[in-house]
Amino acid sequence: DAYGKSKLAGEQALAIAAADAGLEPVILRPPMVYGPGAKGNFLALMKLCQAAPPLPFSAVDNRRSIIYLGNLVDAIGRCLTADGAAGETYFVRDGEDLSTPALIRHVARALGRPALLFPAPKSLIRLAGLLTGKSEAVRRLLDSLQMDDEKIRRQLGWTPPWDVVQGLKETAVWFTSGKRV
């Protein structure tokens, strides 16, 4: 999509600028980032789970990689201090890829809310997205996007210090504090 293309263009511009300056950048490619301060699609998901309406996603069988902000910061720190990171590109993730219904259940549980899920055909959900102008958000809810972070784990010995449940709990504490900007 356009967002992914702009990120790739940024990486390419960084590579040119770094080469001109004699630098060896490290590129991290995170999936959707969540945590205190979350915005965009993840904040919308938090608000939806807080409201706890019945949602038509129980039959969705996808897998999506995500990363908690604390894990991303930890990976950045590892890249800054580890030998061999210079000039490399790494995918990073929490380590547990979740389906949309599993993510909704985890978020709802972290918020102390019920997750009311029922099955609906993907075609009907996609049509609803089209009619409401939310096709891109619906695509992200239905499609898979998994990353392989084996390279950073193997080369730098990195493992995420927080698991999904811990990360979502911290995110829920922030979300329910009302200190959202």
N, C-alpha and C positions, 0 to 999 in steps of 0.2 A: 504494500500500500504506500501511499505518499509519505507517511511517517517513517516507514522503514527505509524508503529511498533517500529521505533527507538525512537519516542517521548514517547511511552508507556514504553519502556525499560528504558528510562531516568527517568521517573516518579517512576518506581519500584526501581531503584537504589537509587534515592533520598529518598524514603521512608525507605529503609534499613539503609542508612547513617544517616538519621535524627533520626531514632529509636536508633541507636547505640550512638548518641550524646545527646539524650534526647531532641531533637527539634521537633517542630510541624510545618512542612512546610505548605504553602498554594500553591496549584497548580491551575494555570489559564490555561484554554484550549481555546485559541483564534482561530477563523477561519483565513482566509486570511487577513493579515494586510496590510493596505495601508496608505500612508502619505508621507511626505518628506523623501527621502532616500529609497523609495520603490525599491525592487529588484524583480527578478524572474518573475513569471507570471503576476503580476500586472504591473510592468514596461513594459513588452512586450505588455500588453493591452494598456497602455498609448501611447506607440510608434505607435501601430496600429491605435488607434483613432486619433492621430496627423496626420498620413498619410491620413486618411479618405477614404480608398478604400471601395467599396461596399462589405458588409459582409453577409454571408448566414445564419444569426441567427434570423431573425424576427419571425420565427415559433417556436423557442425554448421556452418551457413552463416549466421552472425549477425555483427553488428558492435556493439562496445561501446566507448564512450569511457571513458578512465581518465586520471588525472593523478598525476604524480610529486609527492611532498610538496615537493620543492625548487621545482618549477614553481608550485605553489599559493602557496608563501611569496613567490615572486617576483611573482606576480599581485597578492597582497595589498599588497606594497610599491609596486607601480605604482599601485594604487588610492589609496593614502595620499598619493602625491606628485603625481599627474597632475591637471592642470586638467580639469574637466568630468566627473569621476567621481562627484561628490556626487549622491546621489539616484538613481543608476543601479543596474540589476540586470544582472549578467553571468554567462554560462556560461563555464567555463574547462575546458580539456582539454589533453592532450599534443599533440594535432594529428594523431595517427595512431590511427584506430579499428581495433581488432583483433577478429578472430573468436576464439571460445573455443579452437579448436585452435592458432591462431597465438599467442595469449597463453600457452598451456601450453608451446608450443615455445620461446618467448622465455624464460619463467621457467626451464624445465628447462636451457636452454643457459646461462643466467646462473649456475645452480647447478652446472654441469658434469655434469649428469645426462642420461640419454636421455629422450626423450619418446615413449613407446610408446602410440600411438593406433590405435584400430580403429573402424570404423563400427558404429553401432547405431541402430535407429529411435528417433526422438524420443519416440514414444509409450511405448516400453519404458523409456527413461531416466526419463520423467515418472512411470511406474508405480513404478519403483524408488524415486524420491524420495518418492512418496506412502506406500509401504510402510515406509520408514525414517524418516518424519517430517521429511524434508529437501526438501519440495516447493518452498519458497521459494528455497533455495540452487540447486536444479536449474533453477528458472525463470530465475534470473540467469545460469546457465551456457548456457542454450539461447536465450533471447530477446535481441533487440537493444535497445540503449539508446544512442542517439547524441545528442550535443549539438552545437549550432552556436555556436562561439565567435567568429564573425566580428565581432560587435559590439565586444568588448573589443580585438580586434586592430585594428579600424578606428579606433575612437574614442580609444584610449589608446596605440596603436602597440605593443601587447604581443605578444611571441612567447615561447614557452616556451624557456628556456635549455638544458634537457636534453631529449634525445629518449628514446623508450621504452627503447631498448637501454641507454643510459647510466643511466637511472633504475632499470631492473631490475638492472643490475650493482651499483649502490650498495645496493639493497635486498638482493641476495644476499650481499654482503659483511657487512651487518648480521646477516642471518639465520644465516649460517654461523658467525658469531663466537660464538654461544651466549650473547650478552648480552641475550637476550629477557626481557622482564618478564612 
